[in-house]
Amino acid sequence: MPSPYRAIFAAPGTKKFSTAGFLGRMPLSMMGIGIVTMVSQLTGRYGLAGALSATVALSAAAIGPQISRLVDRYGQRRVLRPATLASLAAVTGLLLCAKYELPDFTLFVFAALVGCVPSVGSMIRSRWAVLYRGTPQLHTAYSFESVVDEICFIFGPIISIGLSTAWFPEAGPLMAGVFLAVGVFWLTSQRATEPVPQGREHHTKGSALRSGGLQVLVATFAATGAIFGSIDVVTVAYAEDQGHKAAASLVLAVYALGSCVAGAAFGLLRFKGAPAPRWLLGVCAMAVSMIPLQLVGNLPFLAVALFIAGLSIAPTMITTMALVELHVPRAKLTEGMTWVSTGLMVGVALGSSAAGWVIDAAGSDAGYAVPGLSGAVAVTVGFLGYRRLKKPVSQRGGTHEHGNGHGQREEQSNVA
């Protein structure tokens, strides 16, 4: 491991909470595809499977920020454990209803409650922020976490689909629940690195989403999520048309691999100046990388094009989290990070639906127009809101945190 990455793990407890965070994030890439695989195997109804997966995503998008808001106020341990138990109970109910062929509405009820799952990635990033706020190490830590995200998306679907097809249909979502339970309960047992809750006195009324800069980031990443969601659906359909449906998982893994490689390299770099211009450049690069997908002629070409497209993902996400840290008061940092994830999840649901409609109407070749259009929307929103991103919050809320905070001016000059 390069020395900058070794350096961030010098602080006590970092290896443990990062490992727990990796386990707790695996369901992010396993649950949706696991539900689709399970339901399609048990019923043969892909429409129902997709609708349930979208319900889980939209539920998590709605509930996740509220959980993170409570975490900022009351602490990770007090909030995450009951939220996780509620989500696990809902997963159990969903699996039983599917297995025993209960009415469809029962599946949707439990799918909606699965959304109580906490945003584990935001919890881990908030721990890094406490330790390294105002230092170059925070950029490296955010880079490392983006690499971990991509590793989850490389292996999570393979594990989930493999278990459900080789063992029994419910195995994929069941294993996702196991990962969630182990990761969250292990993470919340690590009290020394847990951010100190700010308490009611440090919280202004309203949501972190009142920040104009955060609104721009969330709206842009809703369009970005539509890129991800549509590419997944269209790639599966395209591979099936080519007579190699099983190859879709490998092609999508190459997409995530490109992001993983770029994130690891990005973490070794050091930047000066404000992060907003780098963020806008990253959004533009993501949009431009959609152009070659319109010219796809075979699966090998598609794999190369997606690897190149993936190179812009992790650097843009890393810079986004740095911007969230600048535009949201400390007392609402976890909530602010979760709102970005919420934008992505909403976009994924919309992109998946739009891509499916286009594929049914015009074929898989035409489906890649959806991520192309989504990229154009992301660039448009980014340019329209760019002025807001150049104005970080002037007053950082809350000082009762352990770690080495050095103030806003130093944060703006050092954080990538």
C-alpha positions in Angstrom: 0.0 0.0 0.0 1.4 3.4 -0.9 2.7 5.5 2.0 -0.1 8.1 2.0 -2.6 5.3 2.7 -0.4 3.8 5.4 -0.2 7.2 7.1 -4.0 7.5 7.5 -4.1 4.2 9.4 -1.5 5.4 11.9 -4.3 6.7 14.2 -5.7 4.2 16.7 -8.9 2.4 15.7 -8.8 3.4 12.0 -8.2 -0.1 10.7 -11.1 -1.5 12.8 -13.7 1.1 11.9 -12.8 1.0 8.2 -13.1 -2.8 8.1 -16.4 -2.7 9.8 -17.5 0.0 7.4 -16.6 -2.3 4.5 -18.7 -5.1 5.8 -21.6 -2.8 6.6 -21.6 -1.3 3.1 -21.7 -4.6 1.2 -25.6 -4.6 1.3 -25.5 -1.4 -0.8 -24.5 -3.5 -3.8 -26.1 -6.8 -2.8 -29.6 -6.1 -1.6 -31.3 -4.7 -4.7 -29.8 -7.2 -7.2 -30.4 -10.0 -4.6 -34.1 -9.1 -4.4 -34.3 -9.0 -8.2 -32.6 -12.4 -8.5 -34.7 -13.9 -5.7 -38.1 -12.8 -6.9 -37.4 -13.6 -10.6 -36.4 -17.1 -9.6 -39.4 -17.7 -7.3 -42.0 -16.1 -9.5 -40.5 -15.4 -13.0 -41.9 -11.9 -12.7 -39.1 -9.4 -13.6 -41.6 -6.5 -13.4 -42.4 -7.3 -9.8 -38.7 -7.8 -9.0 -37.7 -4.5 -10.4 -40.5 -2.6 -8.7 -39.5 -4.1 -5.3 -35.8 -3.2 -5.9 -36.8 0.4 -6.7 -39.0 0.5 -3.6 -36.1 -0.4 -1.4 -33.9 2.3 -3.1 -36.5 5.0 -2.8 -37.3 4.0 0.8 -33.6 4.3 1.7 -33.4 7.6 -0.1 -36.3 9.0 2.0 -35.4 7.5 5.4 -31.6 7.6 5.2 -31.1 11.3 5.8 -33.5 11.3 8.7 -31.4 8.5 10.4 -28.2 10.4 9.7 -29.8 13.6 11.2 -30.5 11.7 14.4 -27.0 10.3 14.4 -25.5 13.8 14.3 -27.6 14.7 17.3 -27.5 11.5 19.4 -24.5 9.5 18.2 -23.9 6.5 16.0 -24.4 3.8 18.6 -27.7 5.0 19.9 -29.3 5.4 16.5 -27.7 2.9 14.2 -28.4 -0.2 16.2 -32.2 0.2 16.5 -32.4 1.3 12.8 -30.4 -1.7 11.7 -32.6 -4.1 13.7 -35.7 -2.5 12.1 -34.2 -3.0 8.6 -33.2 -6.6 9.4 -36.7 -7.4 10.6 -38.1 -6.0 7.3 -35.6 -8.1 5.3 -36.7 -11.2 7.2 -40.4 -10.4 6.5 -39.7 -9.8 2.8 -37.9 -13.1 2.5 -40.7 -15.0 4.3 -43.4 -13.4 2.2 -41.5 -14.2 -1.0 -40.8 -17.8 0.0 -44.4 -18.6 1.0 -45.9 -16.7 -1.9 -47.9 -14.2 0.1 -49.8 -11.3 -1.7 -47.7 -8.8 -3.5 -48.7 -5.9 -1.3 -46.9 -7.6 1.7 -43.7 -7.7 -0.3 -43.9 -3.9 -0.9 -44.7 -3.2 2.7 -41.6 -4.9 3.9 -39.5 -3.6 1.0 -40.4 0.0 2.1 -39.3 -0.8 5.7 -35.9 -2.2 4.5 -35.1 1.5 3.8 -34.3 1.9 7.5 -30.8 0.7 6.7 -28.3 3.4 7.7 -25.8 5.0 5.3 -22.7 3.3 6.6 -20.4 5.0 4.2 -21.4 8.4 5.6 -20.8 7.1 9.1 -17.2 6.1 8.2 -16.4 9.3 6.4 -17.6 11.3 9.4 -15.1 9.4 11.6 -12.3 10.2 9.2 -13.4 13.9 9.2 -13.1 14.0 13.0 -9.6 12.6 12.9 -8.2 14.6 9.9 -10.3 17.7 9.4 -8.2 20.5 7.9 -5.3 18.2 6.8 -4.2 16.6 3.5 -4.9 13.2 5.1 -8.6 13.7 4.9 -8.3 13.8 1.1 -6.5 10.5 1.2 -9.0 9.0 3.6 -11.9 10.0 1.3 -10.1 8.5 -1.6 -9.6 5.2 0.3 -13.3 5.1 1.1 -14.2 5.6 -2.5 -12.0 2.7 -3.4 -13.8 0.6 -0.8 -17.1 1.6 -2.3 -16.0 0.4 -5.7 -14.7 -2.9 -4.3 -18.2 -3.5 -2.8 -19.7 -2.9 -6.2 -17.3 -5.2 -7.9 -17.8 -8.2 -5.6 -21.2 -7.6 -4.0 -23.4 -8.4 -7.0 -21.3 -11.4 -7.8 -21.7 -12.8 -4.3 -25.4 -12.0 -4.2 -26.3 -13.5 -7.5 -24.0 -16.4 -7.0 -25.6 -17.4 -3.7 -29.1 -17.0 -4.9 -28.5 -19.1 -8.0 -26.2 -21.8 -6.6 -27.7 -22.2 -3.1 -31.3 -21.0 -2.7 -33.2 -18.0 -4.0 -33.3 -16.1 -0.7 -29.6 -16.6 0.0 -28.4 -13.3 -1.6 -30.6 -10.9 0.4 -30.0 -13.0 3.5 -26.3 -12.7 3.2 -26.7 -9.0 2.7 -28.5 -8.8 6.0 -25.7 -10.7 7.7 -23.1 -8.3 6.4 -25.2 -5.3 7.6 -25.6 -6.8 11.1 -22.0 -7.7 11.5 -20.7 -4.4 10.1 -23.0 -2.0 12.0 -22.8 -3.7 15.4 -19.0 -4.0 15.1 -18.7 -0.4 14.1 -20.9 0.9 16.9 -19.0 -1.0 19.4 -15.9 1.1 18.6 -16.7 4.1 20.8 -13.2 5.8 20.8 -13.5 6.9 17.2 -17.2 7.7 17.2 -17.9 11.4 16.5 -19.2 13.2 19.6 -22.9 14.0 19.1 -23.5 17.7 18.9 -26.7 17.6 20.9 -29.8 19.7 20.4 -28.1 23.0 21.4 -25.8 22.9 18.3 -28.6 22.1 15.8 -30.3 24.9 14.0 -33.8 24.3 12.8 -34.3 22.6 9.5 -32.4 20.1 7.4 -28.8 20.3 6.2 -30.4 20.4 2.7 -31.2 24.1 3.4 -27.6 24.7 2.3 -27.5 26.1 -1.3 -24.3 24.3 -2.1 -25.6 21.0 -0.8 -28.7 21.4 -3.0 -26.5 21.7 -6.1 -24.5 18.6 -5.1 -27.6 16.5 -4.5 -29.4 17.6 -7.7 -26.3 16.9 -9.8 -25.8 13.5 -8.2 -29.4 12.6 -8.9 -28.6 12.9 -12.6 -25.3 11.1 -11.9 -27.3 8.2 -10.2 -29.4 8.0 -13.4 -26.2 7.3 -15.3 -25.3 4.4 -13.0 -28.8 2.9 -12.9 -29.4 3.1 -16.6 -26.0 1.7 -17.5 -26.6 -1.4 -15.3 -30.0 -2.2 -16.9 -28.9 -1.4 -20.5 -25.7 -3.4 -20.2 -27.6 -6.5 -19.0 -30.0 -6.1 -21.9 -27.2 -5.5 -24.4 -25.3 -8.6 -23.3 -28.4 -10.7 -23.6 -29.0 -9.5 -27.1 -25.4 -10.4 -27.9 -26.0 -13.9 -26.5 -23.8 -13.6 -23.5 -26.0 -12.4 -20.7 -23.7 -13.9 -18.0 -20.9 -11.6 -19.3 -22.9 -8.5 -18.1 -21.6 -8.9 -14.5 -18.0 -9.0 -15.7 -18.5 -5.9 -17.9 -20.1 -4.0 -15.1 -17.2 -5.1 -12.8 -14.8 -3.6 -15.3 -16.8 -0.3 -15.0 -16.3 -0.4 -11.2 -12.7 -1.4 -11.6 -12.0 1.8 -13.6 -13.4 3.9 -10.8 -11.4 1.9 -8.2 -8.1 2.4 -10.0 -8.8 6.1 -10.5 -9.7 6.6 -6.8 -6.6 4.9 -5.6 -4.4 7.1 -7.9 -6.4 10.3 -7.0 -5.7 9.7 -3.3 -1.9 10.0 -3.9 -2.3 13.5 -5.4 -2.2 16.8 -3.5 -4.2 19.7 -4.6 -4.2 23.4 -3.8 -7.0 25.8 -4.1 -10.8 25.4 -3.9 -12.3 22.0 -4.8 -15.3 23.4 -6.7 -13.5 23.7 -10.1 -12.2 20.1 -9.8 -15.7 18.9 -9.1 -17.2 20.6 -12.1 -14.4 19.2 -14.3 -15.2 15.7 -12.9 -18.9 16.1 -13.7 -18.0 17.2 -17.3 -15.7 14.2 -17.7 -18.4 11.8 -16.6 -20.8 13.2 -19.2 -18.2 13.2 -22.0 -17.3 9.5 -21.2 -20.9 8.6 -22.1 -20.4 9.5 -25.7 -18.4 6.3 -26.7 -21.3 4.2 -25.3 -23.5 5.5 -28.1 -21.1 3.7 -30.6 -21.0 0.3 -28.9 -20.5 -2.5 -31.4 -19.6 -5.5 -29.3 -19.0 -6.5 -25.7 -15.2 -6.1 -25.7 -15.6 -2.5 -27.0 -18.2 -1.9 -24.3 -15.9 -3.2 -21.6 -13.2 -0.8 -22.7 -15.6 2.1 -22.9 -17.0 1.5 -19.5 -13.5 1.1 -17.9 -12.7 4.6 -19.3 -16.0 6.0 -18.1 -15.3 4.6 -14.7 -12.1 6.6 -14.3 -14.0 9.8 -13.6 -16.4 8.4 -11.0 -14.3 8.1 -7.8 -12.4 11.4 -8.2 -15.6 13.2 -8.6 -17.2 11.5 -5.6 -14.1 12.2 -3.4 -14.2 15.9 -4.3 -18.0 15.9 -3.7 -17.5 14.8 -0.1 -14.9 17.5 0.4 -17.4 20.0 -0.8 -20.1 18.7 1.6 -17.6 19.2 4.4 -17.3 22.8 3.4 -20.9 23.6 2.8 -22.6 21.9 5.8 -22.1 22.8 9.4 -20.2 20.2 11.5 -23.3 19.5 13.5 -25.0 18.2 10.3 -22.1 16.6 8.5 -23.3 13.0 8.5 -26.8 14.2 7.3 -25.2 16.2 4.5 -23.1 13.3 3.3 -26.2 11.1 3.4 -28.2 13.5 1.2 -25.6 13.1 -1.5 -26.1 9.3 -1.3 -29.9 9.9 -1.4 -29.6 11.9 -4.6 -27.7 9.0 -6.1 -30.2 6.4 -5.1 -33.2 8.5 -6.4 -31.3 8.9 -9.7 -30.5 5.1 -9.9 -34.2 4.3 -9.5 -35.2 6.8 -12.2 -32.4 5.8 -14.5 -33.3 2.2 -14.2 -36.9 2.8 -15.0 -36.2 5.1 -17.9 -33.7 2.7 -19.4 -36.1 -0.2 -19.2 -38.8 1.8 -21.0 -36.4 2.8 -23.8 -35.2 -0.8 -24.2 -38.7 -2.1 -24.5 -39.6 0.6 -27.0 -36.4 0.8 -29.1 -34.0 -2.0 -28.1 -30.8 -2.2 -26.1 -28.7 -0.2 -28.5 -30.9 2.8 -28.0 -30.8 2.4 -24.2 -27.4 4.0 -23.9 -29.0 7.3 -24.9 -30.4 7.4 -21.3 -27.0 7.7 -19.5 -25.9 10.1 -22.3 -28.8 12.4 -21.6 -28.4 12.0 -17.8 -24.8 13.1 -18.1 -25.9 16.2 -20.0 -28.4 17.0 -17.3 -25.7 16.6 -14.6 -23.4 19.1 -16.4 -26.2 21.6 -16.9 -27.2 21.5 -13.2 -23.5 21.7 -12.2 -22.9 24.8 -14.3 -26.1 26.5 -13.1 -25.3 25.9 -9.5 -21.6 26.5 -9.6 -21.7 30.0 -8.0 -23.3 28.5 -4.9 -20.4 26.0 -4.6 -17.9 28.8 -4.5 -19.5 30.1 -1.2 -18.9 27.7 1.7 -20.7 28.2 4.9 -19.3 31.2 6.8 -20.0 29.8 10.3 -19.1 26.3 11.3 -21.4 24.9 13.9 -20.2 23.0 16.9 -16.8 22.7 18.5 -17.3 19.7 20.8 -15.5 17.2 18.7 -12.3 15.3 19.3 -9.7 15.4 16.5 -7.6 18.1 15.0 -9.9 20.7 13.5 -8.0 23.7 12.3 -10.8 26.1 11.2 -12.5 26.8 8.0 -9.7 28.8 6.2 -7.3 25.9 6.6 -9.9 23.5 5.5 -10.6 25.3 2.3 -6.9 25.5 1.4 -6.0 21.9 2.4 -9.0 19.7 1.8 -9.2 18.5 -1.8 
